[in-house]
Amino acid sequence: MKKVDLLPFQDYDHIIISESGGKDSMACLFYLLDLGIEPQKIEMWHQSVDGGHDDLIEFMDWPVTESYIEAVGQHFGINTSFQWREGGIYNELMRKDSLTGDVYYCDNGKLVKLPTRNGKRSTRHKWPAMSPDLRVRWCSPYVKIDVFRRVLNNHPRFKDKKVLVVTGERREESPNRAKYFETEIHACNSKKRLVHAWRPVIDWSEQRIWDEYEKRRFLPHPAYLLGWNRTSCFGCIFSTADLWAMMREIAPERFNKLVEKEKELNHTIDTNRLTLEQKANLGAIERLPKDRRLSKWVKLALSRNFRKDDLIMENWELPAGALLGANGGPV
Ligand code: SF4
């Protein structure tokens, strides 16, 4: 993609933050508001990796994520919008002699379907590879990147508009991300709409991100409170042995779902062919809080009903997952 000079913010019709609920995209939101951009101009888009509405299949994601993002939106008076591929990662993993799932989004409470018409019928039955190469690490494009682009390209609200897409990658996270531009022409830019991409926290340190939370006494996604250093999928393919052990400890049923799927497919998530059980056996659960905060944060992380009143903490504390580096997440 080509580097670009951004327009003055007031010249964009829409500013979309691609919001995972994790610390880096949250820092983008804090920063945009600090710059004085009106909340009405900002919207947060989240791609639900387990599908949504009638086709939600609890498989890979933290149950709390969507309601946490919704609560953040309500707190700041910012619109939130969810998009997904039918049946999410589960359906794509189990796809047999068929096309990939349709894409859905909600518009003013109305569900809109973007049917899959192109592509080849094929069978997946293999986990995404633990690789930076998105041709084999299929989860990121199939349930996130392509879903976002299809909705932006097809949503009538963005036709002939100027759009700024904000994402939270940081150079500190990986050698791959260190090479990213701060601003560029977005892949959705076309004759029908101008779309720029901006990574406002690209050179921020992790400490600076947590300082922004502390300043607001803002409760981070419960995953961090439990000791996860990233908020990505709960069962992210890049999870370290410690994270698998921690998942098994706090959500054995969810962990076992993935274990059973590995057995059924006769294919391990781990590229070195360790089963999830073998990998979890190599990990430690030391990072999980040891006092009564554990059951409180587990309950919150596994619920689908996060309330906006819980966003501001009385006594803010650095979460157990802070400042541990970027291990265990996409590269
Ligand atoms: S968070 Fe992990 S499992 Fe989820 S889409 Fe990204 S790389 Fe795949």
py3Dmol code that shows the C-alpha trace and the ligand (Angstrom):
import py3Dmol

protein = """\
ATOM      1  CA  MET A   1       0.000   0.000   0.000  1.00  0.00           C
ATOM      2  CA  LYS A   2       1.014   3.610  -0.630  1.00  0.00           C
ATOM      3  CA  LYS A   3       1.831   6.120   2.134  1.00  0.00           C
ATOM      4  CA  VAL A   4      -0.589   9.025   2.295  1.00  0.00           C
ATOM      5  CA  ASP A   5      -1.009  12.387   4.036  1.00  0.00           C
ATOM      6  CA  LEU A   6      -4.202  12.311   6.074  1.00  0.00           C
ATOM      7  CA  LEU A   7      -6.877  14.949   5.522  1.00  0.00           C
ATOM      8  CA  PRO A   8      -7.820  17.260   8.405  1.00  0.00           C
ATOM      9  CA  PHE A   9     -10.065  15.084  10.620  1.00  0.00           C
ATOM     10  CA  GLN A  10     -13.116  17.272  10.021  1.00  0.00           C
ATOM     11  CA  ASP A  11     -12.914  16.454   6.291  1.00  0.00           C
ATOM     12  CA  TYR A  12     -13.657  12.758   6.836  1.00  0.00           C
ATOM     13  CA  ASP A  13     -17.331  11.775   6.832  1.00  0.00           C
ATOM     14  CA  HIS A  14     -16.698   8.712   8.986  1.00  0.00           C
ATOM     15  CA  ILE A  15     -13.885   7.536  11.258  1.00  0.00           C
ATOM     16  CA  ILE A  16     -14.042   3.782  11.873  1.00  0.00           C
ATOM     17  CA  ILE A  17     -11.958   2.211  14.633  1.00  0.00           C
ATOM     18  CA  SER A  18     -11.406  -1.468  14.061  1.00  0.00           C
ATOM     19  CA  GLU A  19     -12.045  -2.442  17.682  1.00  0.00           C
ATOM     20  CA  SER A  20     -11.012  -5.800  19.130  1.00  0.00           C
ATOM     21  CA  GLY A  21     -11.635  -4.741  22.717  1.00  0.00           C
ATOM     22  CA  GLY A  22      -7.884  -5.158  23.291  1.00  0.00           C
ATOM     23  CA  LYS A  23      -5.565  -2.510  24.699  1.00  0.00           C
ATOM     24  CA  ASP A  24      -4.132  -1.175  21.423  1.00  0.00           C
ATOM     25  CA  SER A  25      -7.427  -0.463  19.678  1.00  0.00           C
ATOM     26  CA  MET A  26      -8.768   0.935  22.958  1.00  0.00           C
ATOM     27  CA  ALA A  27      -5.743   3.254  23.090  1.00  0.00           C
ATOM     28  CA  CYS A  28      -6.676   4.456  19.585  1.00  0.00           C
ATOM     29  CA  LEU A  29     -10.134   5.345  20.870  1.00  0.00           C
ATOM     30  CA  PHE A  30      -8.758   7.191  23.923  1.00  0.00           C
ATOM     31  CA  TYR A  31      -6.335   9.096  21.683  1.00  0.00           C
ATOM     32  CA  LEU A  32      -8.960  10.131  19.112  1.00  0.00           C
ATOM     33  CA  LEU A  33     -11.180  11.462  21.872  1.00  0.00           C
ATOM     34  CA  ASP A  34      -8.207  13.300  23.431  1.00  0.00           C
ATOM     35  CA  LEU A  35      -7.588  14.936  20.044  1.00  0.00           C
ATOM     36  CA  GLY A  36     -11.086  16.390  20.274  1.00  0.00           C
ATOM     37  CA  ILE A  37     -12.671  14.344  17.472  1.00  0.00           C
ATOM     38  CA  GLU A  38     -16.438  14.341  18.050  1.00  0.00           C
ATOM     39  CA  PRO A  39     -17.760  10.955  19.249  1.00  0.00           C
ATOM     40  CA  GLN A  40     -20.584  11.220  16.665  1.00  0.00           C
ATOM     41  CA  LYS A  41     -18.026  11.011  13.863  1.00  0.00           C
ATOM     42  CA  ILE A  42     -16.374   7.890  15.306  1.00  0.00           C
ATOM     43  CA  GLU A  43     -17.739   4.364  15.099  1.00  0.00           C
ATOM     44  CA  MET A  44     -16.275   1.100  16.379  1.00  0.00           C
ATOM     45  CA  TRP A  45     -16.433  -1.981  14.159  1.00  0.00           C
ATOM     46  CA  HIS A  46     -15.787  -5.433  15.525  1.00  0.00           C
ATOM     47  CA  GLN A  47     -15.613  -8.694  13.599  1.00  0.00           C
ATOM     48  CA  SER A  48     -17.188 -11.453  15.683  1.00  0.00           C
ATOM     49  CA  VAL A  49     -15.000 -14.512  15.090  1.00  0.00           C
ATOM     50  CA  ASP A  50     -17.608 -16.983  16.345  1.00  0.00           C
ATOM     51  CA  GLY A  51     -20.389 -15.655  14.088  1.00  0.00           C
ATOM     52  CA  GLY A  52     -23.395 -13.770  15.394  1.00  0.00           C
ATOM     53  CA  HIS A  53     -27.138 -13.801  16.047  1.00  0.00           C
ATOM     54  CA  ASP A  54     -28.646 -17.179  15.016  1.00  0.00           C
ATOM     55  CA  ASP A  55     -25.371 -18.580  13.716  1.00  0.00           C
ATOM     56  CA  LEU A  56     -23.242 -17.865  16.809  1.00  0.00           C
ATOM     57  CA  ILE A  57     -21.175 -20.939  17.697  1.00  0.00           C
ATOM     58  CA  GLU A  58     -19.175 -20.569  20.946  1.00  0.00           C
ATOM     59  CA  PHE A  59     -15.807 -21.905  19.922  1.00  0.00           C
ATOM     60  CA  MET A  60     -12.794 -19.591  19.804  1.00  0.00           C
ATOM     61  CA  ASP A  61     -13.686 -16.224  21.316  1.00  0.00           C
ATOM     62  CA  TRP A  62     -14.037 -14.713  24.788  1.00  0.00           C
ATOM     63  CA  PRO A  63     -17.788 -14.630  25.447  1.00  0.00           C
ATOM     64  CA  VAL A  64     -17.569 -11.133  26.967  1.00  0.00           C
ATOM     65  CA  THR A  65     -15.923  -9.332  24.043  1.00  0.00           C
ATOM     66  CA  GLU A  66     -18.983  -8.018  22.161  1.00  0.00           C
ATOM     67  CA  SER A  67     -20.766  -6.794  25.289  1.00  0.00           C
ATOM     68  CA  TYR A  68     -17.540  -5.165  26.549  1.00  0.00           C
ATOM     69  CA  ILE A  69     -17.240  -3.228  23.279  1.00  0.00           C
ATOM     70  CA  GLU A  70     -20.913  -2.301  23.362  1.00  0.00           C
ATOM     71  CA  ALA A  71     -20.484  -0.991  26.909  1.00  0.00           C
ATOM     72  CA  VAL A  72     -17.463   1.084  25.825  1.00  0.00           C
ATOM     73  CA  GLY A  73     -19.554   2.561  23.011  1.00  0.00           C
ATOM     74  CA  GLN A  74     -22.389   3.447  25.387  1.00  0.00           C
ATOM     75  CA  HIS A  75     -19.920   4.986  27.844  1.00  0.00           C
ATOM     76  CA  PHE A  76     -18.458   7.362  25.242  1.00  0.00           C
ATOM     77  CA  GLY A  77     -21.593   7.859  23.117  1.00  0.00           C
ATOM     78  CA  ILE A  78     -20.019   6.082  20.129  1.00  0.00           C
ATOM     79  CA  ASN A  79     -21.849   3.772  17.716  1.00  0.00           C
ATOM     80  CA  THR A  80     -20.726   0.161  17.614  1.00  0.00           C
ATOM     81  CA  SER A  81     -21.232  -2.204  14.741  1.00  0.00           C
ATOM     82  CA  PHE A  82     -20.600  -5.962  14.469  1.00  0.00           C
ATOM     83  CA  GLN A  83     -19.843  -7.965  11.352  1.00  0.00           C
ATOM     84  CA  TRP A  84     -19.221 -11.677  10.915  1.00  0.00           C
ATOM     85  CA  ARG A  85     -18.919 -14.620   8.599  1.00  0.00           C
ATOM     86  CA  GLU A  86     -21.723 -17.116   9.093  1.00  0.00           C
ATOM     87  CA  GLY A  87     -20.767 -19.559  11.844  1.00  0.00           C
ATOM     88  CA  GLY A  88     -17.363 -17.865  12.260  1.00  0.00           C
ATOM     89  CA  ILE A  89     -14.152 -19.861  12.606  1.00  0.00           C
ATOM     90  CA  TYR A  90     -16.058 -23.062  13.443  1.00  0.00           C
ATOM     91  CA  ASN A  91     -17.997 -23.158  10.175  1.00  0.00           C
ATOM     92  CA  GLU A  92     -14.926 -22.301   8.146  1.00  0.00           C
ATOM     93  CA  LEU A  93     -12.889 -25.018   9.892  1.00  0.00           C
ATOM     94  CA  MET A  94     -15.622 -27.594   9.247  1.00  0.00           C
ATOM     95  CA  ARG A  95     -16.371 -26.466   5.692  1.00  0.00           C
ATOM     96  CA  LYS A  96     -16.871 -29.483   3.428  1.00  0.00           C
ATOM     97  CA  ASP A  97     -17.181 -29.319  -0.341  1.00  0.00           C
ATOM     98  CA  SER A  98     -18.811 -25.888  -0.155  1.00  0.00           C
ATOM     99  CA  LEU A  99     -18.199 -22.159  -0.505  1.00  0.00           C
ATOM    100  CA  THR A 100     -17.094 -20.062   2.448  1.00  0.00           C
ATOM    101  CA  GLY A 101     -19.935 -18.619   4.567  1.00  0.00           C
ATOM    102  CA  ASP A 102     -21.956 -15.488   3.810  1.00  0.00           C
ATOM    103  CA  VAL A 103     -21.040 -12.209   5.537  1.00  0.00           C
ATOM    104  CA  TYR A 104     -23.502 -10.381   7.805  1.00  0.00           C
ATOM    105  CA  TYR A 105     -23.720  -6.958   9.382  1.00  0.00           C
ATOM    106  CA  CYS A 106     -26.343  -5.035  11.298  1.00  0.00           C
ATOM    107  CA  ASP A 107     -27.605  -1.683  10.084  1.00  0.00           C
ATOM    108  CA  ASN A 108     -29.974   0.240  12.338  1.00  0.00           C
ATOM    109  CA  GLY A 109     -31.071  -3.024  13.943  1.00  0.00           C
ATOM    110  CA  LYS A 110     -31.637  -4.695  10.542  1.00  0.00           C
ATOM    111  CA  LEU A 111     -29.554  -7.753   9.655  1.00  0.00           C
ATOM    112  CA  VAL A 112     -27.985  -7.492   6.194  1.00  0.00           C
ATOM    113  CA  LYS A 113     -26.565 -10.525   4.388  1.00  0.00           C
ATOM    114  CA  LEU A 114     -23.801 -10.329   1.797  1.00  0.00           C
ATOM    115  CA  PRO A 115     -23.980 -13.731   0.095  1.00  0.00           C
ATOM    116  CA  THR A 116     -20.829 -15.523  -1.027  1.00  0.00           C
ATOM    117  CA  ARG A 117     -21.091 -15.907  -4.782  1.00  0.00           C
ATOM    118  CA  ASN A 118     -17.496 -16.345  -5.885  1.00  0.00           C
ATOM    119  CA  GLY A 119     -14.807 -18.849  -5.066  1.00  0.00           C
ATOM    120  CA  LYS A 120     -14.461 -22.580  -5.345  1.00  0.00           C
ATOM    121  CA  ARG A 121     -16.302 -25.264  -3.411  1.00  0.00           C
ATOM    122  CA  SER A 122     -13.705 -26.904  -1.214  1.00  0.00           C
ATOM    123  CA  THR A 123     -13.055 -28.670   2.053  1.00  0.00           C
ATOM    124  CA  ARG A 124     -11.101 -27.034   4.902  1.00  0.00           C
ATOM    125  CA  HIS A 125     -10.895 -29.502   7.844  1.00  0.00           C
ATOM    126  CA  LYS A 126      -7.497 -28.049   8.872  1.00  0.00           C
ATOM    127  CA  TRP A 127      -6.680 -25.519  11.577  1.00  0.00           C
ATOM    128  CA  PRO A 128      -5.153 -22.216  10.486  1.00  0.00           C
ATOM    129  CA  ALA A 129      -1.357 -22.463  10.374  1.00  0.00           C
ATOM    130  CA  MET A 130       0.725 -20.642  13.009  1.00  0.00           C
ATOM    131  CA  SER A 131       2.338 -18.486  10.359  1.00  0.00           C
ATOM    132  CA  PRO A 132       2.543 -14.791   9.413  1.00  0.00           C
ATOM    133  CA  ASP A 133       1.505 -15.865   5.899  1.00  0.00           C
ATOM    134  CA  LEU A 134      -2.224 -15.156   5.618  1.00  0.00           C
ATOM    135  CA  ARG A 135      -2.632 -17.639   2.761  1.00  0.00           C
ATOM    136  CA  VAL A 136      -2.190 -20.444   5.294  1.00  0.00           C
ATOM    137  CA  ARG A 137      -3.196 -18.636   8.483  1.00  0.00           C
ATOM    138  CA  TRP A 138      -6.702 -18.482   7.089  1.00  0.00           C
ATOM    139  CA  CYS A 139      -8.518 -17.346  10.258  1.00  0.00           C
ATOM    140  CA  SER A 140      -7.425 -13.691  10.100  1.00  0.00           C
ATOM    141  CA  PRO A 141      -8.550 -13.075   6.502  1.00  0.00           C
ATOM    142  CA  TYR A 142     -11.687 -15.256   6.571  1.00  0.00           C
ATOM    143  CA  VAL A 143     -13.252 -13.998   9.783  1.00  0.00           C
ATOM    144  CA  LYS A 144     -11.704 -10.548  10.188  1.00  0.00           C
ATOM    145  CA  ILE A 145      -9.937  -8.764   7.305  1.00  0.00           C
ATOM    146  CA  ASP A 146     -12.189  -9.877   4.411  1.00  0.00           C
ATOM    147  CA  VAL A 147     -15.331  -9.466   6.497  1.00  0.00           C
ATOM    148  CA  PHE A 148     -14.405  -5.860   7.346  1.00  0.00           C
ATOM    149  CA  ARG A 149     -13.604  -5.078   3.711  1.00  0.00           C
ATOM    150  CA  ARG A 150     -16.760  -6.662   2.307  1.00  0.00           C
ATOM    151  CA  VAL A 151     -18.948  -4.668   4.625  1.00  0.00           C
ATOM    152  CA  LEU A 152     -17.161  -1.378   3.950  1.00  0.00           C
ATOM    153  CA  ASN A 153     -17.221  -2.018   0.187  1.00  0.00           C
ATOM    154  CA  ASN A 154     -20.923  -2.899   0.114  1.00  0.00           C
ATOM    155  CA  HIS A 155     -22.500  -0.755   2.803  1.00  0.00           C
ATOM    156  CA  PRO A 156     -24.550   1.968   1.059  1.00  0.00           C
ATOM    157  CA  ARG A 157     -23.815   4.439   3.885  1.00  0.00           C
ATOM    158  CA  PHE A 158     -20.189   4.769   2.717  1.00  0.00           C
ATOM    159  CA  LYS A 159     -20.775   5.319  -1.002  1.00  0.00           C
ATOM    160  CA  ASP A 160     -19.085   8.528  -2.226  1.00  0.00           C
ATOM    161  CA  LYS A 161     -17.838   9.259   1.291  1.00  0.00           C
ATOM    162  CA  LYS A 162     -14.438   9.978   2.822  1.00  0.00           C
ATOM    163  CA  VAL A 163     -13.563   7.375   5.423  1.00  0.00           C
ATOM    164  CA  LEU A 164     -10.650   7.037   7.852  1.00  0.00           C
ATOM    165  CA  VAL A 165      -9.999   3.503   9.154  1.00  0.00           C
ATOM    166  CA  VAL A 166      -8.059   3.402  12.422  1.00  0.00           C
ATOM    167  CA  THR A 167      -6.242   0.291  13.668  1.00  0.00           C
ATOM    168  CA  GLY A 168      -4.027  -0.361  16.688  1.00  0.00           C
ATOM    169  CA  GLU A 169      -0.922  -2.154  15.415  1.00  0.00           C
ATOM    170  CA  ARG A 170       2.323  -1.197  17.191  1.00  0.00           C
ATOM    171  CA  ARG A 171       5.870  -1.565  15.841  1.00  0.00           C
ATOM    172  CA  GLU A 172       7.050  -2.918  19.200  1.00  0.00           C
ATOM    173  CA  GLU A 173       4.878  -6.023  18.750  1.00  0.00           C
ATOM    174  CA  SER A 174       6.785  -7.835  16.023  1.00  0.00           C
ATOM    175  CA  PRO A 175       9.453  -7.375  13.311  1.00  0.00           C
ATOM    176  CA  ASN A 176       6.634  -7.654  10.761  1.00  0.00           C
ATOM    177  CA  ARG A 177       4.643  -4.809  12.327  1.00  0.00           C
ATOM    178  CA  ALA A 178       7.811  -2.729  12.731  1.00  0.00           C
ATOM    179  CA  LYS A 179       7.717  -2.240   8.953  1.00  0.00           C
ATOM    180  CA  TYR A 180       4.138  -0.935   8.790  1.00  0.00           C
ATOM    181  CA  PHE A 181       3.468   2.645   7.666  1.00  0.00           C
ATOM    182  CA  GLU A 182       1.596   4.912  10.042  1.00  0.00           C
ATOM    183  CA  THR A 183      -0.718   6.078   7.256  1.00  0.00           C
ATOM    184  CA  GLU A 184      -1.567   4.571   3.901  1.00  0.00           C
ATOM    185  CA  ILE A 185      -4.246   4.221   1.264  1.00  0.00           C
ATOM    186  CA  HIS A 186      -6.664   1.569   2.561  1.00  0.00           C
ATOM    187  CA  ALA A 187      -7.442  -1.536   0.495  1.00  0.00           C
ATOM    188  CA  CYS A 188     -11.104  -0.385   0.283  1.00  0.00           C
ATOM    189  CA  ASN A 189     -10.188   2.888  -1.405  1.00  0.00           C
ATOM    190  CA  SER A 190     -11.870   3.087  -4.816  1.00  0.00           C
ATOM    191  CA  LYS A 191     -13.620   5.422  -7.236  1.00  0.00           C
ATOM    192  CA  LYS A 192     -16.734   4.970  -5.079  1.00  0.00           C
ATOM    193  CA  ARG A 193     -15.153   6.084  -1.788  1.00  0.00           C
ATOM    194  CA  LEU A 194     -11.950   7.547  -0.429  1.00  0.00           C
ATOM    195  CA  VAL A 195     -10.522   5.389   2.348  1.00  0.00           C
ATOM    196  CA  HIS A 196      -7.361   6.162   4.309  1.00  0.00           C
ATOM    197  CA  ALA A 197      -5.776   3.939   6.961  1.00  0.00           C
ATOM    198  CA  TRP A 198      -4.186   5.325  10.121  1.00  0.00           C
ATOM    199  CA  ARG A 199      -2.275   3.542  12.898  1.00  0.00           C
ATOM    200  CA  PRO A 200      -2.082   6.296  15.505  1.00  0.00           C
ATOM    201  CA  VAL A 201      -0.364   4.253  18.255  1.00  0.00           C
ATOM    202  CA  ILE A 202       2.197   2.621  15.981  1.00  0.00           C
ATOM    203  CA  ASP A 203       5.155   4.023  17.955  1.00  0.00           C
ATOM    204  CA  TRP A 204       3.616   3.869  21.412  1.00  0.00           C
ATOM    205  CA  SER A 205       5.176   1.732  24.120  1.00  0.00           C
ATOM    206  CA  GLU A 206       2.996  -0.712  26.034  1.00  0.00           C
ATOM    207  CA  GLN A 207       3.601   1.352  29.185  1.00  0.00           C
ATOM    208  CA  ARG A 208       2.068   4.390  27.493  1.00  0.00           C
ATOM    209  CA  ILE A 209      -1.026   2.345  26.626  1.00  0.00           C
ATOM    210  CA  TRP A 210      -1.523   1.291  30.263  1.00  0.00           C
ATOM    211  CA  ASP A 211      -0.943   4.879  31.409  1.00  0.00           C
ATOM    212  CA  GLU A 212      -3.978   5.849  29.316  1.00  0.00           C
ATOM    213  CA  TYR A 213      -6.102   3.239  31.110  1.00  0.00           C
ATOM    214  CA  GLU A 214      -4.815   4.364  34.497  1.00  0.00           C
ATOM    215  CA  LYS A 215      -5.528   8.018  33.734  1.00  0.00           C
ATOM    216  CA  ARG A 216      -9.195   7.117  33.214  1.00  0.00           C
ATOM    217  CA  ARG A 217      -9.319   4.289  35.836  1.00  0.00           C
ATOM    218  CA  PHE A 218     -10.676   2.293  32.909  1.00  0.00           C
ATOM    219  CA  LEU A 219     -11.283  -1.431  33.272  1.00  0.00           C
ATOM    220  CA  PRO A 220      -9.433  -3.342  30.551  1.00  0.00           C
ATOM    221  CA  HIS A 221     -10.910  -6.360  28.784  1.00  0.00           C
ATOM    222  CA  PRO A 222     -11.172  -9.072  31.486  1.00  0.00           C
ATOM    223  CA  ALA A 223      -8.624 -11.234  29.626  1.00  0.00           C
ATOM    224  CA  TYR A 224      -5.844  -8.881  30.832  1.00  0.00           C
ATOM    225  CA  LEU A 225      -7.109  -9.065  34.410  1.00  0.00           C
ATOM    226  CA  LEU A 226      -6.763 -12.845  34.217  1.00  0.00           C
ATOM    227  CA  GLY A 227      -3.155 -12.643  32.999  1.00  0.00           C
ATOM    228  CA  TRP A 228      -3.529 -12.803  29.209  1.00  0.00           C
ATOM    229  CA  ASN A 229      -1.048 -10.403  27.601  1.00  0.00           C
ATOM    230  CA  ARG A 230      -3.208  -9.997  24.479  1.00  0.00           C
ATOM    231  CA  THR A 231      -6.895  -9.878  23.827  1.00  0.00           C
ATOM    232  CA  SER A 232      -7.334 -11.867  20.695  1.00  0.00           C
ATOM    233  CA  CYS A 233      -9.343 -15.076  20.386  1.00  0.00           C
ATOM    234  CA  PHE A 234      -9.606 -16.932  23.727  1.00  0.00           C
ATOM    235  CA  GLY A 235      -8.363 -20.033  21.903  1.00  0.00           C
ATOM    236  CA  CYS A 236      -5.941 -18.178  19.596  1.00  0.00           C
ATOM    237  CA  ILE A 237      -3.803 -20.584  17.589  1.00  0.00           C
ATOM    238  CA  PHE A 238      -0.708 -18.646  18.744  1.00  0.00           C
ATOM    239  CA  SER A 239      -1.442 -19.177  22.456  1.00  0.00           C
ATOM    240  CA  THR A 240       1.621 -20.193  24.465  1.00  0.00           C
ATOM    241  CA  ALA A 241       1.694 -23.279  26.709  1.00  0.00           C
ATOM    242  CA  ASP A 242       0.909 -21.037  29.698  1.00  0.00           C
ATOM    243  CA  LEU A 243      -2.172 -19.582  27.979  1.00  0.00           C
ATOM    244  CA  TRP A 244      -3.506 -23.041  27.071  1.00  0.00           C
ATOM    245  CA  ALA A 245      -2.938 -24.191  30.657  1.00  0.00           C
ATOM    246  CA  MET A 246      -4.741 -21.085  31.936  1.00  0.00           C
ATOM    247  CA  MET A 247      -7.650 -21.623  29.537  1.00  0.00           C
ATOM    248  CA  ARG A 248      -7.967 -25.253  30.672  1.00  0.00           C
ATOM    249  CA  GLU A 249      -8.012 -24.084  34.280  1.00  0.00           C
ATOM    250  CA  ILE A 250     -10.699 -21.407  33.974  1.00  0.00           C
ATOM    251  CA  ALA A 251     -12.867 -22.825  31.167  1.00  0.00           C
ATOM    252  CA  PRO A 252     -12.337 -26.603  30.925  1.00  0.00           C
ATOM    253  CA  GLU A 253     -15.444 -27.133  28.788  1.00  0.00           C
ATOM    254  CA  ARG A 254     -14.314 -24.600  26.241  1.00  0.00           C
ATOM    255  CA  PHE A 255     -10.779 -26.051  26.202  1.00  0.00           C
ATOM    256  CA  ASN A 256     -12.179 -29.563  25.735  1.00  0.00           C
ATOM    257  CA  LYS A 257     -14.251 -28.446  22.760  1.00  0.00           C
ATOM    258  CA  LEU A 258     -11.003 -27.600  20.965  1.00  0.00           C
ATOM    259  CA  VAL A 259      -9.341 -30.825  22.175  1.00  0.00           C
ATOM    260  CA  GLU A 260     -12.231 -32.882  20.771  1.00  0.00           C
ATOM    261  CA  LYS A 261     -12.069 -31.041  17.468  1.00  0.00           C
ATOM    262  CA  GLU A 262      -8.332 -31.760  17.173  1.00  0.00           C
ATOM    263  CA  LYS A 263      -9.070 -35.467  17.655  1.00  0.00           C
ATOM    264  CA  GLU A 264     -11.960 -35.478  15.182  1.00  0.00           C
ATOM    265  CA  LEU A 265      -9.903 -33.739  12.492  1.00  0.00           C
ATOM    266  CA  ASN A 266      -6.738 -35.649  13.366  1.00  0.00           C
ATOM    267  CA  HIS A 267      -4.886 -32.348  13.053  1.00  0.00           C
ATOM    268  CA  THR A 268      -3.231 -30.345  15.829  1.00  0.00           C
ATOM    269  CA  ILE A 269      -3.316 -26.558  16.161  1.00  0.00           C
ATOM    270  CA  ASP A 270       0.364 -26.637  17.101  1.00  0.00           C
ATOM    271  CA  THR A 271       2.667 -26.869  14.097  1.00  0.00           C
ATOM    272  CA  ASN A 272       5.016 -29.152  16.042  1.00  0.00           C
ATOM    273  CA  ARG A 273       2.144 -31.616  16.375  1.00  0.00           C
ATOM    274  CA  LEU A 274       1.759 -31.321  20.135  1.00  0.00           C
ATOM    275  CA  THR A 275      -1.866 -31.836  21.055  1.00  0.00           C
ATOM    276  CA  LEU A 276      -3.537 -29.067  23.037  1.00  0.00           C
ATOM    277  CA  GLU A 277      -3.470 -31.289  26.115  1.00  0.00           C
ATOM    278  CA  GLN A 278       0.270 -31.924  25.705  1.00  0.00           C
ATOM    279  CA  LYS A 279       0.884 -28.217  25.186  1.00  0.00           C
ATOM    280  CA  ALA A 280      -1.185 -27.210  28.218  1.00  0.00           C
ATOM    281  CA  ASN A 281       0.735 -29.765  30.290  1.00  0.00           C
ATOM    282  CA  LEU A 282       3.921 -27.800  29.504  1.00  0.00           C
ATOM    283  CA  GLY A 283       2.411 -24.546  30.756  1.00  0.00           C
ATOM    284  CA  ALA A 284       1.933 -22.931  34.155  1.00  0.00           C
ATOM    285  CA  ILE A 285      -1.051 -21.128  35.609  1.00  0.00           C
ATOM    286  CA  GLU A 286       0.954 -18.803  37.850  1.00  0.00           C
ATOM    287  CA  ARG A 287      -0.315 -15.694  36.082  1.00  0.00           C
ATOM    288  CA  LEU A 288      -3.928 -16.272  37.095  1.00  0.00           C
ATOM    289  CA  PRO A 289      -4.820 -14.095  40.088  1.00  0.00           C
ATOM    290  CA  LYS A 290      -4.730 -16.148  43.265  1.00  0.00           C
ATOM    291  CA  ASP A 291      -7.234 -14.398  45.488  1.00  0.00           C
ATOM    292  CA  ARG A 292     -11.001 -13.938  45.150  1.00  0.00           C
ATOM    293  CA  ARG A 293     -10.456 -11.700  42.137  1.00  0.00           C
ATOM    294  CA  LEU A 294     -10.030 -14.919  40.124  1.00  0.00           C
ATOM    295  CA  SER A 295     -13.663 -16.008  40.299  1.00  0.00           C
ATOM    296  CA  LYS A 296     -14.809 -12.405  39.768  1.00  0.00           C
ATOM    297  CA  TRP A 297     -12.766 -11.943  36.583  1.00  0.00           C
ATOM    298  CA  VAL A 298     -13.546 -15.446  35.276  1.00  0.00           C
ATOM    299  CA  LYS A 299     -17.265 -14.806  35.684  1.00  0.00           C
ATOM    300  CA  LEU A 300     -16.925 -11.503  33.859  1.00  0.00           C
ATOM    301  CA  ALA A 301     -14.782 -12.926  31.032  1.00  0.00           C
ATOM    302  CA  LEU A 302     -17.198 -15.787  30.395  1.00  0.00           C
ATOM    303  CA  SER A 303     -20.372 -13.705  30.538  1.00  0.00           C
ATOM    304  CA  ARG A 304     -22.164 -12.094  27.609  1.00  0.00           C
ATOM    305  CA  ASN A 305     -23.566  -9.260  29.687  1.00  0.00           C
ATOM    306  CA  PHE A 306     -20.881  -6.722  30.516  1.00  0.00           C
ATOM    307  CA  ARG A 307     -22.425  -3.558  31.996  1.00  0.00           C
ATOM    308  CA  LYS A 308     -21.150  -0.058  31.252  1.00  0.00           C
ATOM    309  CA  ASP A 309     -21.305   0.800  34.962  1.00  0.00           C
ATOM    310  CA  ASP A 310     -18.429  -1.651  35.511  1.00  0.00           C
ATOM    311  CA  LEU A 311     -16.051   0.200  33.183  1.00  0.00           C
ATOM    312  CA  ILE A 312     -14.630   2.684  35.683  1.00  0.00           C
ATOM    313  CA  MET A 313     -12.665   1.050  38.498  1.00  0.00           C
ATOM    314  CA  GLU A 314     -12.628   2.426  41.999  1.00  0.00           C
ATOM    315  CA  ASN A 315      -9.046   1.313  42.584  1.00  0.00           C
ATOM    316  CA  TRP A 316      -7.280   0.927  39.274  1.00  0.00           C
ATOM    317  CA  GLU A 317      -4.450  -1.590  39.176  1.00  0.00           C
ATOM    318  CA  LEU A 318      -2.116  -2.769  36.457  1.00  0.00           C
ATOM    319  CA  PRO A 319      -3.646  -6.042  35.178  1.00  0.00           C
ATOM    320  CA  ALA A 320      -1.785  -9.347  35.572  1.00  0.00           C
ATOM    321  CA  GLY A 321      -1.359  -9.544  31.785  1.00  0.00           C
ATOM    322  CA  ALA A 322       0.332  -6.130  31.407  1.00  0.00           C
ATOM    323  CA  LEU A 323       3.930  -5.585  30.305  1.00  0.00           C
ATOM    324  CA  LEU A 324       4.651  -9.228  29.482  1.00  0.00           C
ATOM    325  CA  GLY A 325       5.541  -8.593  25.843  1.00  0.00           C
ATOM    326  CA  ALA A 326       3.696  -9.708  22.740  1.00  0.00           C
ATOM    327  CA  ASN A 327       4.098 -13.512  22.940  1.00  0.00           C
ATOM    328  CA  GLY A 328       1.093 -15.645  22.164  1.00  0.00           C
ATOM    329  CA  GLY A 329      -0.589 -13.527  19.507  1.00  0.00           C
ATOM    330  CA  PRO A 330      -0.663 -13.009  15.760  1.00  0.00           C
ATOM    331  CA  VAL A 331       2.626 -11.842  14.298  1.00  0.00           C
TER     332      VAL A 331
END
"""
ligand_1 = """\
8
SF4
S -6.687 -14.050 17.204
Fe -5.529 -15.894 16.646
S -7.054 -17.484 16.197
Fe -8.133 -15.509 16.258
S -8.208 -14.862 14.140
Fe -6.369 -13.932 15.005
S -4.681 -15.400 14.634
Fe -6.632 -16.459 14.280
"""
view = py3Dmol.view(width=600, height=400)
view.addModel(protein, "pdb")
view.setStyle({"model": 0}, {"cartoon": {"style": "trace"}})
view.addModel(ligand_1, "xyz")
view.setStyle({"model": 1}, {"stick": {}})
view.zoomTo()
view.show()
